[in-house]
Amino acid sequence: MKILVGFASKYGAAKGAAQTIAATLKEKGHHVQVFNLTTTPQPLADEWEAFIVGGSIYAGQINGKLRGWVEKNETLLATRPLGLFVTSLAAGEKALVYLESSYPPSLLAHAQAKGVTGGIADPEKMKWLDRFILKKVAKVSQTKDTRDPEALRVFIDSFLKALS
Ligand SMILES: Cc1cc2nc3c(=O)[nH]c(=O)nc-3n(C[C@H](O)[C@H](O)[C@H](O)COP(=O)(O)O)c2cc1C
């Protein structure tokens, strides 16, 4: 199947998840392409048979360009197999709240796979303002890694089930 994996990522966590997802889907014989949804031109959606979309959370929000692409293609995405995920330092219930607020309700209801896969923040690799906010607001001044490979695996498995 021809699958688009779209992501928005500032420092690489969501991109890494997208790449892991793509590699696993390719191993299963699918034709997969990974797109950064924050760059121009954005990919056309109608030539793809299934979609995975995921992005990172900053101050409680997913990237606006990712959100715009999803809203523009909402009708089409609602007719194809769909996986939605977010990466954030928060896990569990709080991360689920982020997921629910990041995507349109119709797509959340339709998606066969929904994932909160954790995240990673390394202050040393950040622009000073991000480092400053992370320290002041989240009290994080050293690398914090909440990435959850098991959650990612379950997410990919749910998506693969929807394709079969
Ligand atoms: C300025 C800033 C704000 C952030 N806000 C949140 C937040 O509101 N909730 C959260 O759980 N994580 C927050 N994070 C952590 C990121 O979501 C996490 O590092 C994520 O994995 C980054 O993914 P990316 O590298 O793909 O952009 C924040 C990080 C920074 C630097």
The ligand as a Gaussian input file, in Angstrom:
#p B3LYP/6-31G(d) Opt

LIG

0 1
 C        9.820000      25.491000      24.618000
 C        9.319000      24.098000      24.824000
 C        7.994000      23.874000      25.215000
 C        7.526000      22.585000      25.439000
 N        6.235000      22.396000      25.851000
 C        5.833000      21.155000      26.202000
 C        4.540000      20.958000      26.735000
 O        3.717000      21.858000      26.831000
 N        4.199000      19.699000      27.117000
 C        5.078000      18.618000      27.006000
 O        4.730000      17.519000      27.406000
 N        6.291000      18.791000      26.454000
 C        6.680000      20.017000      26.050000
 N        7.922000      20.199000      25.511000
 C        8.751000      19.009000      25.206000
 C        8.633000      18.584000      23.726000
 O        7.294000      18.274000      23.389000
 C        9.506000      17.344000      23.525000
 O       10.846000      17.699000      23.766000
 C        9.342000      16.770000      22.127000
 O        9.876000      15.458000      22.117000
 C       10.047000      17.604000      21.067000
 O        9.875000      16.950000      19.826000
 P       10.617000      17.461000      18.510000
 O       12.088000      17.282000      18.750000
 O       10.115000      16.524000      17.457000
 O       10.218000      18.865000      18.260000
 C        8.397000      21.466000      25.263000
 C        9.721000      21.695000      24.841000
 C       10.176000      22.986000      24.635000
 C       11.604000      23.181000      24.217000

